[in-house]
Amino acid sequence: MPAVREMPIRRCRPSEDVVPFSECRNNLSAYIARVRETRRPILITQNGRAASYLVDAESLDALLDREELSHDIEVSRREFAEGKGIPHEQVMRESLAFLNNLAAKQQKAAP
């Protein structure tokens, strides 16, 4: 998983980043380029009301990665509170054994 950035998606500026649907549709390439450059989403309105956001793909990926990580942390905390955690010493012992076993297999496979 790639490194998680501090702010996966920057806030849009209402004075600059709110666009009616028809304007966005007519100038879509320009708005896509702007979103990619500024990393700020554009709020698209329809009939004067917020309808959707145009967001660059990299920022959305980072946001989804962050959400997945937050979910995994919450699941881990809940499991730990339920007594399902594994002691640190056991994890370290098992990890070291796994790595030693892997290294031994690689040495046997090497010509």
Buried (B, 14 or more C-beta within 10 A) or exposed (E): EEEEBEEBBBEBEEEEBEBBEEEBEEEEEEBBEBBEEBBBBBBBBEEEEEEEBBBBEBBBEBBEBBEEEEEEEEEEEEEEEEEEEEEEEEEEEEEEEEEEEEEEEEEEEEE
